Amino acid sequence: MNANLRLVHAVLPATVDLRVKIPDHHPSTRNLGTERMGSGTIIDPSGYILTVHYVVLGSESMTVTLADGEQYTGELVAQDFETGLALIKIPGRDLPFLRPAPPESISVGGPAFIVASSGGTDRRVSGGYVSSMESYDGHWEYLLEKTIRLTAFNPGFGGGTMSDLKGRLMGVVSLNLTEVGKFSLAIPVEYYLQNEQELKQHGRVKSRPQRPWLGFYTQSLAGHIVIAGVVPGGPAEASGLKEGDIILGVGAKEVRSRPELYREIWKRSPGERISLRILREEESINLEVIGGNRWEFYQS
């Protein structure tokens, strides 16, 4: 699928390049570094920009470059760890922006294209078809019940624009999975629309029940869930969980997949003791982890 050149040029002015600096002491720098590059989409003429949270997590300063070369200092105004979206604000009026695509207009087989920054004013484009809208679970305690998967590679930095053929924003490109599954994964814009007012007013979604966060990375292996790493200073490390531990269950509930694990943990609340049954060096042990608050941890 080749997006019409006129259509691409209509979308380009609403796309931005992000250059973000993170202080050395921030907990995210171990995995994501202190200097990050990203893409974003202007979704409001007053200067609100939608992108992925991992690009701007812990932001100390941010430079936003529009397609015409105009630069602004960006401010991180909202973050949603559960959907993976972040909202940035730049000063401005009557800025070019994209309207959201109605959720019911997005379906498997539909054509779409991605516009992403490759640095400064440079943009790259790739097109394809929606191959799936199934759920996605990530190893960093992340689960989306609905995604948009496009049969196209992400041509630039994370946070790029996924647009339909009417120039409407379908989603924010989060992951390039072309080597694994030959698709790019986007977070549907409807997740932003559901929480738009709270994100703008409070910087997060306060009405949603808070999920406990344990601070570990997990991988599925032969029908088991293996801890591949722990976040320094996080609840999992404090409780004694170690890389290589196999998680057998949460409380009395056996778990064999990441979605099962996450959903069982998320039945609890931050601050609550969570009992995990662990297999370590052929010995079954029980460990209690006090569920943390991811928002507070990464705001510190």
GITA-V922715 format. One record per residue. N is the residue number from 1. RES is the residue in one small letter. D_FIRST is the distance of its C-alpha to the first C-alpha in Angstrom with 1 decimal. Layout:
# GITA-V922715
n=<N & N>
res=<RES & RES>
d_first=<D_FIRST & D_FIRST>
This chain:
# GITA-V922715
n=<1 & 2 & 3 & 4 & 5 & 6 & 7 & 8 & 9 & 10 & 11 & 12 & 13 & 14 & 15 & 16 & 17 & 18 & 19 & 20 & 21 & 22 & 23 & 24 & 25 & 26 & 27 & 28 & 29 & 30 & 31 & 32 & 33 & 34 & 35 & 36 & 37 & 38 & 39 & 40 & 41 & 42 & 43 & 44 & 45 & 46 & 47 & 48 & 49 & 50 & 51 & 52 & 53 & 54 & 55 & 56 & 57 & 58 & 59 & 60 & 61 & 62 & 63 & 64 & 65 & 66 & 67 & 68 & 69 & 70 & 71 & 72 & 73 & 74 & 75 & 76 & 77 & 78 & 79 & 80 & 81 & 82 & 83 & 84 & 85 & 86 & 87 & 88 & 89 & 90 & 91 & 92 & 93 & 94 & 95 & 96 & 97 & 98 & 99 & 100 & 101 & 102 & 103 & 104 & 105 & 106 & 107 & 108 & 109 & 110 & 111 & 112 & 113 & 114 & 115 & 116 & 117 & 118 & 119 & 120 & 121 & 122 & 123 & 124 & 125 & 126 & 127 & 128 & 129 & 130 & 131 & 132 & 133 & 134 & 135 & 136 & 137 & 138 & 139 & 140 & 141 & 142 & 143 & 144 & 145 & 146 & 147 & 148 & 149 & 150 & 151 & 152 & 153 & 154 & 155 & 156 & 157 & 158 & 159 & 160 & 161 & 162 & 163 & 164 & 165 & 166 & 167 & 168 & 169 & 170 & 171 & 172 & 173 & 174 & 175 & 176 & 177 & 178 & 179 & 180 & 181 & 182 & 183 & 184 & 185 & 186 & 187 & 188 & 189 & 190 & 191 & 192 & 193 & 194 & 195 & 196 & 197 & 198 & 199 & 200 & 201 & 202 & 203 & 204 & 205 & 206 & 207 & 208 & 209 & 210 & 211 & 212 & 213 & 214 & 215 & 216 & 217 & 218 & 219 & 220 & 221 & 222 & 223 & 224 & 225 & 226 & 227 & 228 & 229 & 230 & 231 & 232 & 233 & 234 & 235 & 236 & 237 & 238 & 239 & 240 & 241 & 242 & 243 & 244 & 245 & 246 & 247 & 248 & 249 & 250 & 251 & 252 & 253 & 254 & 255 & 256 & 257 & 258 & 259 & 260 & 261 & 262 & 263 & 264 & 265 & 266 & 267 & 268 & 269 & 270 & 271 & 272 & 273 & 274 & 275 & 276 & 277 & 278 & 279 & 280 & 281 & 282 & 283 & 284 & 285 & 286 & 287 & 288 & 289 & 290 & 291 & 292 & 293 & 294 & 295 & 296 & 297 & 298 & 299 & 300>
res=<m & n & a & n & l & r & l & v & h & a & v & l & p & a & t & v & d & l & r & v & k & i & p & d & h & h & p & s & t & r & n & l & g & t & e & r & m & g & s & g & t & i & i & d & p & s & g & y & i & l & t & v & h & y & v & v & l & g & s & e & s & m & t & v & t & l & a & d & g & e & q & y & t & g & e & l & v & a & q & d & f & e & t & g & l & a & l & i & k & i & p & g & r & d & l & p & f & l & r & p & a & p & p & e & s & i & s & v & g & g & p & a & f & i & v & a & s & s & g & g & t & d & r & r & v & s & g & g & y & v & s & s & m & e & s & y & d & g & h & w & e & y & l & l & e & k & t & i & r & l & t & a & f & n & p & g & f & g & g & g & t & m & s & d & l & k & g & r & l & m & g & v & v & s & l & n & l & t & e & v & g & k & f & s & l & a & i & p & v & e & y & y & l & q & n & e & q & e & l & k & q & h & g & r & v & k & s & r & p & q & r & p & w & l & g & f & y & t & q & s & l & a & g & h & i & v & i & a & g & v & v & p & g & g & p & a & e & a & s & g & l & k & e & g & d & i & i & l & g & v & g & a & k & e & v & r & s & r & p & e & l & y & r & e & i & w & k & r & s & p & g & e & r & i & s & l & r & i & l & r & e & e & e & s & i & n & l & e & v & i & g & g & n & r & w & e & f & y & q & s>
d_first=<0.0 & 3.8 & 6.3 & 9.3 & 12.0 & 14.6 & 13.1 & 12.8 & 16.4 & 17.5 & 16.6 & 18.0 & 21.7 & 21.7 & 20.7 & 23.6 & 24.8 & 27.5 & 30.5 & 32.7 & 36.2 & 37.8 & 41.6 & 42.7 & 44.5 & 41.6 & 41.0 & 37.2 & 37.7 & 38.6 & 35.0 & 33.0 & 35.2 & 36.8 & 34.1 & 30.5 & 27.4 & 24.7 & 22.3 & 22.7 & 21.9 & 24.6 & 25.0 & 28.3 & 29.7 & 32.8 & 31.0 & 29.9 & 27.0 & 25.3 & 24.6 & 25.4 & 29.1 & 29.4 & 28.6 & 31.5 & 33.8 & 37.3 & 36.4 & 39.4 & 37.7 & 34.2 & 32.8 & 29.9 & 28.2 & 26.2 & 23.6 & 26.4 & 28.7 & 31.0 & 32.3 & 33.9 & 35.7 & 33.9 & 35.8 & 34.7 & 35.7 & 34.3 & 33.2 & 32.3 & 32.7 & 31.9 & 28.3 & 27.7 & 27.2 & 29.3 & 30.1 & 31.1 & 33.0 & 33.4 & 35.9 & 34.5 & 34.4 & 31.8 & 29.0 & 25.4 & 23.9 & 21.1 & 22.1 & 21.2 & 19.0 & 21.4 & 21.3 & 21.4 & 18.1 & 16.2 & 15.8 & 14.5 & 11.4 & 10.3 & 7.0 & 8.1 & 8.3 & 11.4 & 14.0 & 17.0 & 20.1 & 21.1 & 24.6 & 26.4 & 24.3 & 21.5 & 18.1 & 15.0 & 11.4 & 8.6 & 5.5 & 5.2 & 7.4 & 11.1 & 13.1 & 16.5 & 18.8 & 21.8 & 24.5 & 24.8 & 28.1 & 28.8 & 31.9 & 33.1 & 34.3 & 31.0 & 29.5 & 26.9 & 27.1 & 23.5 & 20.4 & 16.6 & 14.8 & 11.2 & 9.7 & 9.4 & 12.6 & 14.6 & 14.7 & 18.1 & 21.1 & 21.4 & 21.4 & 18.1 & 16.4 & 13.8 & 12.9 & 11.7 & 10.6 & 14.4 & 15.0 & 16.9 & 17.5 & 16.5 & 18.0 & 19.3 & 17.9 & 20.9 & 20.3 & 18.2 & 18.8 & 16.5 & 19.8 & 21.2 & 18.6 & 15.3 & 14.1 & 14.8 & 17.3 & 17.8 & 21.0 & 20.5 & 21.9 & 24.2 & 26.4 & 27.1 & 27.8 & 30.2 & 32.2 & 31.7 & 35.3 & 36.8 & 34.6 & 35.6 & 39.3 & 40.0 & 37.4 & 36.7 & 36.7 & 40.4 & 40.5 & 38.7 & 41.1 & 41.1 & 40.1 & 42.3 & 40.8 & 42.2 & 40.6 & 39.5 & 36.5 & 36.1 & 34.5 & 34.5 & 36.4 & 37.8 & 37.9 & 39.5 & 38.6 & 39.7 & 40.3 & 38.5 & 40.0 & 41.7 & 41.4 & 44.5 & 46.8 & 44.8 & 46.4 & 45.5 & 47.2 & 50.2 & 50.7 & 50.8 & 47.5 & 46.5 & 43.7 & 43.8 & 45.2 & 43.9 & 43.6 & 45.1 & 45.5 & 45.8 & 49.2 & 50.0 & 46.3 & 44.8 & 41.2 & 38.9 & 35.5 & 34.3 & 33.4 & 36.9 & 38.5 & 36.9 & 37.6 & 41.1 & 41.7 & 40.3 & 42.9 & 45.3 & 45.6 & 45.9 & 49.5 & 50.0 & 51.1 & 48.6 & 50.0 & 47.9 & 49.0 & 48.2 & 48.7 & 49.9 & 51.4 & 52.1 & 53.9 & 52.8 & 53.5 & 52.9 & 51.8 & 51.6 & 49.0 & 49.4 & 46.0 & 45.0 & 43.1 & 40.0 & 39.9 & 43.5 & 43.1 & 40.3 & 42.0 & 45.2>
